[in-house]
Amino acid sequence: MALGENSAFLSSIAISPIDYRRFKLKDLLYTAVSLPFNMQHQTQSNWCWAATSTSTSLFYRPASTWTQCRVANSALALTTCCGSPVPGACNVAWYLDRALQVTQNFVSVSGPASFAAVQAEINAGRVLGARVGWAGGGGHFMVIYGCSTVGGVQYFNIDDPIYGKSNPSVATFSSSYQGSGTWTHTYFTKAGPPMVNIRIRELAPELLKRIWEVRPLLVPHGGDEAGGAAAGTASVSLGLAHPVQILGLSDLARAAGGAAAEVSYAAMAPEPSAIRVIETRDGEFGGFYDVSAGGGTPEVLQMASADNDYGRLFERGLAALSKQVDDDDSETDLRLLRIPALYTEAVVVGEGESAVAVPIRSPQEGVPLFEPMPLAELLARLEKPAREILDDDDELKGA
């Protein structure tokens, strides 16, 4: 994911395959290996460390929740770095190893590494951070994401949060990067801790087209100007589509009263009421669209802007789920379970006895928010308030 493809809401997708090449280029033997890394442009003048650590996190987990300002907040023990304008206390030079510790991608730091060591890391699917010191003072961070040899000359693939991608020779990078930089440090990285591995649903072109047609309706209510981004300038992504399933009180009482093994979405809600598609802008929650779940021409049933609190609640729910999963590569489906009569919503993964729910919204007693629990247990805790409403069936009352 950005959402759906590269999201900031969930660390879930494995990195793409390594790109290996070995062939003859005229009379020169050409060998190369590279990784599908993309560096964010640093959003503040001194945030090369924030851009590099954030981009590294996104490389390993394209749905990582880290952004440059969030890394800055955590690294500097501040809370104001995502504001606009960014305070001067946030826009400072800092240490890449500490920033990578924030995103949990740090392994070790050393001086300039050998070409063989860099090649071994790239072959293993791991990028390396690098620091250059400028002649006369100052330093700058970037990433080495590939290496090659052409006719005996060794090159690095560099992605820089200021200068972008380039392929300097190792000799040039070591002593005169951009005409002034000397390679001083190398930062070995790793993937972060295991997170929920959500099965990504593809979005049909006609669905994306329909969302894009109605999307301008959100602009007066947050739109592209949400989060301080000027209209039309934000990087917008759509994705992380997940079913929305509605559970009525009678079905809830029946499911809660049965054996845990009988608790399944197939029994409670055969078909989702909608598919919720998340929009992000520059990696931040920008709103959602509920689209029809059946066949035929897709329709947008409802939408909400960045002002809606669902993005914050959803993100916290996913973060709570991530602490429950095992370190494996298995995929799981994500659902949003809604019980409107109890004002309760929960993100759910898994089926049957293995289904885990995290309540993200509920005023009901005994339902702790953002605490994972078996789905069967959540339903059991909601059975009493459900039956109380069912037993007091007065069409003129409201709560």
Residue pairs with C-beta under 8 A, 6 or more apart in sequence:
1 7
1 8
1 9
1 10
1 62
1 63
1 200
1 237
1 239
1 240
1 278
1 280
2 8
2 62
2 235
2 237
2 239
2 280
2 283
3 9
3 63
3 237
3 238
3 239
3 240
3 278
3 279
3 280
4 200
4 203
4 237
4 238
4 239
4 240
4 241
4 277
4 278
5 62
5 237
5 239
6 58
6 62
6 63
6 237
7 62
7 63
7 237
7 239
7 240
7 278
7 280
8 63
8 64
8 65
8 66
8 67
8 280
8 283
8 284
8 285
9 63
9 65
9 240
9 278
9 280
9 285
9 311
9 314
9 315
9 318
10 63
10 65
10 195
10 196
10 198
10 240
10 318
10 322
11 57
11 60
11 61
11 63
11 64
11 65
11 192
11 195
11 196
11 322
12 61
12 62
12 63
12 195
12 196
12 197
12 198
12 200
13 61
13 62
13 63
13 197
13 200
14 329
15 35
15 36
15 59
15 60
15 62
15 125
15 191
16 35
16 36
18 33
18 34
18 35
18 122
18 123
18 125
19 32
19 33
19 34
19 35
19 36
19 146
20 32
20 33
21 30
21 31
21 32
21 33
21 148
22 29
22 30
22 31
22 32
23 30
24 30
25 150
28 150
28 151
29 149
29 150
29 151
30 148
30 149
30 150
30 151
31 148
31 149
32 146
32 147
32 148
32 149
33 119
33 122
33 123
33 146
33 147
33 148
34 122
34 145
34 146
34 147
34 148
34 157
35 59
35 122
35 125
35 127
35 145
35 146
36 59
37 55
37 59
37 127
37 143
37 145
37 159
38 55
38 58
38 59
38 159
39 51
39 52
39 55
39 142
39 143
39 159
39 160
39 161
39 164
39 165
40 51
40 54
40 55
40 58
40 68
40 161
41 51
41 161
41 162
41 164
42 48
42 50
42 51
42 68
42 161
42 162
43 50
43 51
43 68
43 69
44 50
44 68
44 72
44 86
44 90
44 91
45 91
46 91
46 92
46 93
46 94
47 68
47 72
47 91
47 161
48 140
48 141
48 142
48 161
48 162
49 75
49 93
49 94
49 95
49 96
49 99
49 141
50 68
50 69
50 71
50 72
50 75
50 94
50 99
51 68
51 141
51 161
52 96
52 99
52 129
52 141
52 142
52 143
52 161
53 66
53 71
53 96
53 99
53 100
53 102
53 103
53 105
53 129
54 64
54 66
54 67
54 68
54 71
54 103
55 143
55 159
55 161
56 100
56 103
56 105
56 127
56 129
56 143
56 189
57 64
57 66
57 103
57 104
57 105
57 192
58 64
58 66
59 127
60 105
60 189
60 190
60 191
60 192
61 191
61 192
61 195
63 195
63 198
63 240
64 103
64 192
65 315
65 318
65 319
66 102
66 103
67 82
67 282
67 283
67 284
69 81
69 82
69 86
69 90
70 81
70 82
71 99
71 102
71 103
72 78
72 81
72 90
72 94
73 79
73 80
73 81
73 82
73 90
74 102
75 94
75 98
75 99
75 102
76 89
76 90
76 92
76 94
78 87
78 89
78 90
80 86
80 87
80 89
80 90
81 87
81 90
84 227
84 228
93 138
93 139
96 109
96 129
96 131
96 141
96 185
96 187
97 106
97 109
97 187
100 106
100 129
100 187
100 189
103 192
104 192
104 193
105 189
105 190
105 191
105 192
106 187
106 189
106 190
107 187
107 188
107 189
107 190
108 187
108 188
109 185
109 186
109 187
109 188
110 185
110 186
110 188
111 184
111 185
111 186
112 174
112 183
112 184
112 185
112 186
113 128
113 186
115 147
115 154
115 170
118 128
118 144
118 147
118 156
118 186
119 147
121 127
121 128
121 188
122 128
122 144
122 145
122 146
122 147
126 188
126 189
126 190
127 143
127 144
127 145
127 189
128 143
128 144
128 186
128 187
128 188
128 189
129 141
129 142
129 143
129 144
129 186
129 187
129 189
130 141
130 142
130 143
130 144
130 158
130 173
130 183
130 185
130 186
130 187
131 139
131 140
131 141
131 183
131 184
131 185
131 186
131 187
132 139
132 140
132 142
132 173
132 177
132 178
132 181
132 182
132 183
132 184
133 139
133 181
133 182
133 184
134 140
134 180
134 181
135 180
135 181
135 182
136 180
139 184
140 160
140 162
140 181
141 161
142 158
142 159
142 160
142 161
143 158
143 159
144 156
144 157
144 158
144 186
145 157
145 158
145 159
146 156
146 157
147 154
147 155
147 156
147 157
147 170
148 154
148 155
148 157
148 167
149 155
153 169
154 169
154 170
154 171
155 167
155 168
155 169
155 170
156 167
156 168
156 169
156 170
156 173
157 165
157 167
158 165
158 166
158 167
158 168
158 173
158 177
159 165
160 166
163 178
168 177
173 181
173 183
174 182
174 183
175 182
175 183
176 182
177 183
193 322
194 322
194 325
194 326
194 327
194 328
195 322
195 325
196 318
196 321
196 322
196 325
196 332
196 334
196 349
197 325
197 328
197 329
197 330
197 331
197 332
198 240
198 242
198 331
198 332
198 333
198 334
198 349
199 331
199 332
199 333
199 334
200 239
200 240
201 241
201 242
201 275
203 238
203 239
203 241
203 277
204 298
206 297
206 298
207 277
207 291
207 298
208 238
210 291
210 298
210 299
210 300
211 238
211 277
211 289
211 291
211 300
214 289
214 300
214 303
215 279
215 303
216 223
217 303
218 287
218 303
218 304
218 305
219 225
219 231
221 305
221 307
222 286
222 287
222 305
222 306
222 307
223 231
223 305
224 230
224 231
224 232
224 233
224 234
224 236
224 281
225 231
226 281
226 284
226 286
226 287
226 305
226 306
226 307
227 234
227 281
227 282
227 284
227 286
227 306
229 281
229 282
234 281
234 282
234 286
235 281
235 282
235 283
236 279
236 280
236 281
236 286
237 279
237 280
237 281
238 277
238 278
238 279
238 289
239 277
239 278
240 277
240 278
240 334
241 275
241 276
241 277
241 278
242 275
242 276
242 333
242 334
242 335
242 336
243 272
243 274
243 275
243 276
243 293
243 333
243 335
243 336
244 272
244 273
244 274
244 275
244 276
244 290
244 293
244 335
244 336
244 338
245 265
245 268
245 269
245 272
245 273
245 335
245 336
245 337
245 338
246 269
246 273
246 338
246 339
246 340
247 255
247 268
247 269
247 337
247 338
247 339
248 339
248 341
249 339
249 341
249 342
249 386
249 389
249 390
250 390
251 268
251 269
252 268
252 339
252 342
252 379
252 382
252 383
252 386
253 383
253 386
253 387
253 390
255 262
255 263
255 267
255 268
255 379
256 376
256 379
256 380
256 382
256 383
256 386
257 383
260 353
260 374
260 376
261 352
261 353
263 352
263 353
263 355
263 375
263 376
263 379
264 351
264 352
264 355
265 335
265 351
271 293
271 294
272 293
272 335
273 293
274 290
274 291
274 292
274 293
274 301
274 302
275 290
275 291
275 292
275 293
276 288
276 289
276 290
276 291
276 336
277 288
277 289
277 290
277 291
278 285
278 287
278 288
278 311
278 314
279 285
279 286
279 287
279 288
279 289
280 286
281 306
284 306
284 311
285 306
285 310
285 311
285 312
285 314
285 315
286 305
286 306
286 311
287 303
287 304
287 305
287 306
287 308
287 311
288 303
288 304
288 308
288 310
288 311
289 300
289 302
289 303
290 300
290 301
290 302
290 303
291 298
291 299
291 300
291 301
292 298
292 299
292 301
304 310
313 345
313 360
313 361
314 336
314 347
314 360
316 360
316 370
317 346
317 347
317 358
317 359
317 360
317 370
318 347
318 358
319 370
320 358
320 370
320 371
320 372
321 347
321 349
321 356
321 358
321 372
323 372
324 356
324 372
332 349
332 350
333 349
334 347
334 348
334 349
335 347
335 348
335 349
336 345
336 346
336 347
336 348
337 345
337 346
337 347
337 348
337 357
337 375
338 344
338 345
339 345
339 382
339 386
341 386
341 389
342 362
342 364
342 382
342 385
342 386
342 389
343 361
343 362
343 363
343 364
344 359
344 361
344 362
344 363
344 364
344 367
344 382
345 359
345 360
345 361
345 362
346 357
346 358
346 359
346 360
346 362
346 375
346 378
347 357
347 358
347 360
348 355
348 356
348 357
348 358
348 375
349 355
349 356
350 356
350 375
353 374
353 376
355 374
355 375
355 376
356 372
356 373
356 374
356 375
357 372
357 373
357 374
357 375
357 378
358 370
358 371
358 372
358 373
359 367
359 368
359 369
359 370
359 371
359 373
359 378
360 369
360 370
361 369
362 369
364 381
364 382
364 385
365 385
366 381
367 378
367 381
367 382
389 399
